[in-house]
Amino acid sequence: MKTYTFQPRGVCSQEMQVDLDDQGVIQGLRVIGGCSGNLQGIGVLVKGMPAREAIRRLKGIGCGAKNTSCPDQLALGLEKALAQD
């Protein structure tokens, strides 16, 4: 298992840490800052999900007038993590 850490941009959260196993399945998500309850909920929902599926579901989600969101930033971070391997 490998932990990837990235800083989201344009959202309230300041840092995301995601654990991916050797098959690219999300084993854990920790977020610093942002809406605690919502981000804990997202963490529970994506746990056990293949990263590519999470990207497919979360990429492009906006937040209010913003063209990005914490879920969108997670998807972008996951794309970068998968590209590193």
C-alpha positions in Angstrom: 0.0 0.0 0.0 1.2 3.5 -0.8 0.0 6.9 0.6 -0.3 9.8 -1.7 -0.5 13.4 -0.3 -1.7 16.4 -2.3 -2.9 19.9 -1.8 -6.3 20.7 -3.3 -6.7 24.0 -5.1 -9.7 26.4 -5.0 -11.6 24.6 -2.2 -11.7 24.8 1.6 -9.7 21.6 2.3 -5.9 22.1 2.6 -4.5 18.6 2.2 -5.7 15.1 1.2 -4.0 11.8 1.9 -5.2 8.7 0.1 -4.0 5.2 0.6 -4.0 3.0 -2.5 -3.2 -0.7 -2.6 -1.3 -2.5 -5.3 -4.4 -2.9 -7.4 -5.3 0.8 -7.3 -8.1 0.4 -4.8 -8.7 3.1 -2.2 -8.0 1.9 1.3 -8.3 5.2 3.2 -8.8 8.9 2.8 -7.9 11.7 5.2 -8.6 15.3 4.6 -7.4 18.3 6.5 -9.7 21.3 6.5 -13.0 21.6 4.6 -16.4 20.3 5.7 -15.6 17.6 8.1 -18.8 15.6 7.9 -19.1 15.7 4.2 -15.4 14.7 3.7 -15.6 11.9 6.2 -18.7 10.7 4.3 -16.8 10.8 1.0 -14.0 8.9 2.7 -16.3 6.1 3.8 -18.0 5.9 0.4 -14.8 5.6 -1.6 -13.1 3.1 0.7 -12.8 -0.2 -1.2 -13.5 1.5 -4.5 -11.1 1.3 -7.4 -9.5 4.8 -7.9 -10.5 4.9 -11.5 -14.1 4.4 -10.6 -13.9 7.2 -8.0 -12.3 9.5 -10.6 -15.2 8.6 -13.0 -17.8 9.4 -10.4 -16.3 12.5 -8.8 -14.4 14.4 -11.6 -16.1 17.6 -12.6 -18.3 18.1 -9.6 -18.6 21.8 -8.7 -19.3 23.5 -5.4 -21.7 26.5 -5.5 -20.3 29.0 -8.0 -16.9 27.3 -8.1 -16.0 25.1 -11.0 -14.3 22.6 -8.7 -15.1 20.9 -5.3 -13.4 18.7 -2.8 -14.7 15.6 -4.7 -13.3 17.0 -7.9 -10.0 17.8 -6.3 -9.8 14.2 -5.0 -10.4 12.9 -8.5 -7.6 15.1 -9.9 -5.3 14.0 -7.1 -6.1 10.3 -7.8 -5.3 10.9 -11.4 -1.9 12.2 -10.5 -1.3 9.3 -8.0 -2.1 6.7 -10.7 0.1 8.5 -13.2 3.1 8.2 -10.8 2.9 4.4 -10.9 
